[in-house]
Amino acid sequence: MTLTRDTAPAQDAVPAFDVAEFLAWGSDLHDQGRYEDAARAYRLILGVDRHNQEALLGHNRAVRHAVPRWHWEMLHDEERAERYDHAIRRAVTANPDALVLDIGAGSGLLAMMAARAGARGVVACEGQPSVAETAVEVVRTAGYDDTVRVVPKMSTRMTVPGDLPRRADLLVTEIVDCGLLGEGILGTIAHAREHLLAPDATIMPYRARVYAQLVESVPLHRKNHVGKLHGFDLAPFNRLSTLEYFDSRLHRHEHRTLSEPLRVFDFDFRTADASPQRTELRVRPTSAGRLHAIAFWFEMDLVPGVTLTNAPGVESHWKQAIQCLPVPPLVQPGDPVAVTALHDGRHVRFEVAPAEETA
Ligand SMILES: C[S@@+](CC[C@H](N)C(=O)[O-])C[C@H]1O[C@@H](n2cnc3c(N)ncnc32)[C@H](O)[C@@H]1O
């Protein structure tokens, strides 16, 4: 019997196989933007013909879309790794019998750190199938597969005892973006507290703060806005510019800070949920200038005394979060600026009242 994509069994190894049809299927799925499904289709081919060049390339193209490229930069961020390692050692040494839950395993790095520190049981969940599959291999290759079990699921779909033998005693997670909340840490930890963690579980990170600073910077503003260029008015293109934030390194762009850093949010992950918040501030500019952008960053406490930050000047892979203002107002030291910091549980953004209202 020739196997077609409709009759393909879940297993990769199959008896007879219409490779051309599966290649076309993979390509179709890719074109539909279903990159994880495309990768799976190509893996079926590679299961029977591991040298199939078209399938290898197709798989790699699909994975390139599905898996963000920041994983590598993040894994090379030594400060991030060292501080997590230090904090994990401290938490595991305090209770080696703790069942550890790593939410968002990625390569399995933090889960393996917990195992290396002496944890006897670690469950590491990863919501992206290609990443989860790779984590299984990394953990096996490193020889930690007797301690670390990778669950290829979003934590919010996990159950006790289905995926975790019991509620975990130590949560280790690093699901933060440059603006802290963008990977859903608030809702994810709140869900874990309710469904996956023991009542007195240690939560790492346990606190975080977000800071913001007013910035004048033509080069940063240019990353998100155009006007008259090459003899044309390209301004309508700004309809596509980013309304919220993007990541960039403040110190690599010519800029002047127009205020002190301001603390805008303070989260305690042991109690916080993903409810929206707003903080209203009257900011006194420290010098006159054009307010092109709000730069913001976080400080995140892993265990007491061990903090990670992506503040300006720190060479973290997160860089800083930059929100450009579409129409940058002029600000003066004498005139406080009304700045509102908002989040809806996942997206941080800022509103700046028009200059005349802030006088
Ligand atoms: C920033 S990476 C960190 C990876 C790894 N923990 C490390 O520190 O090297 C976050 C990973 O978490 C995964 N992820 C995010 N939220 C998740 C959730 N709620 N459940 C499972 N995986 C999640 C993402 O797919 C991504 O691979």
The ligand as a Tripos MOL2 file, in Angstrom:
@<TRIPOS>MOLECULE
LIG
   27    29     1     0     0
SMALL
NO_CHARGES

@<TRIPOS>ATOM
      1 C1         12.3690   33.0750   26.5240 C.3       1 LIG1
      2 S1         12.3590   31.3770   26.1340 S.3       1 LIG1
      3 C2         13.2570   30.6870   27.5030 C.3       1 LIG1
      4 C3         13.7520   29.2960   27.2500 C.3       1 LIG1
      5 C4         14.4930   28.6510   28.4180 C.3       1 LIG1
      6 N1         13.6680   28.5550   29.5980 N.3       1 LIG1
      7 C5         15.7420   29.4130   28.7680 C.2       1 LIG1
      8 O1         15.7080   30.1610   29.7400 O.co2     1 LIG1
      9 O2         16.7550   29.2960   28.0650 O.co2     1 LIG1
     10 C6         10.6810   31.0170   26.4980 C.3       1 LIG1
     11 C7         10.1510   29.7070   25.9300 C.3       1 LIG1
     12 O3          8.9240   29.4550   26.5770 O.3       1 LIG1
     13 C8          7.9530   28.9540   25.6800 C.3       1 LIG1
     14 N2          6.6840   29.3070   26.3360 N.ar      1 LIG1
     15 C9          6.1970   30.5570   26.5710 C.ar      1 LIG1
     16 N3          5.0930   30.4870   27.3330 N.ar      1 LIG1
     17 C10         4.8810   29.1680   27.6020 C.ar      1 LIG1
     18 C11         3.9110   28.4760   28.3570 C.ar      1 LIG1
     19 N4          2.9490   29.1100   29.0130 N.pl3     1 LIG1
     20 N5          3.9780   27.1270   28.3890 N.ar      1 LIG1
     21 C12         4.9580   26.4610   27.7260 C.ar      1 LIG1
     22 N6          5.9080   27.0740   27.0020 N.ar      1 LIG1
     23 C13         5.8730   28.4190   26.9540 C.ar      1 LIG1
     24 C14         8.2910   29.6220   24.3650 C.3       1 LIG1
     25 O4          7.8550   28.8370   23.2740 O.3       1 LIG1
     26 C15         9.8330   29.6950   24.4450 C.3       1 LIG1
     27 O5         10.4190   28.5540   23.8690 O.3       1 LIG1
@<TRIPOS>BOND
     1     1     2 1
     2     2     3 1
     3     2    10 1
     4     3     4 1
     5     4     5 1
     6     5     6 1
     7     5     7 1
     8     7     8 2
     9     7     9 1
    10    10    11 1
    11    11    12 1
    12    11    26 1
    13    12    13 1
    14    13    14 1
    15    13    24 1
    16    14    15 ar
    17    14    23 ar
    18    15    16 ar
    19    16    17 ar
    20    17    18 ar
    21    17    23 ar
    22    18    19 1
    23    18    20 ar
    24    20    21 ar
    25    21    22 ar
    26    22    23 ar
    27    24    25 1
    28    24    26 1
    29    26    27 1
@<TRIPOS>SUBSTRUCTURE
     1 LIG1         1 GROUP 0 **** ****
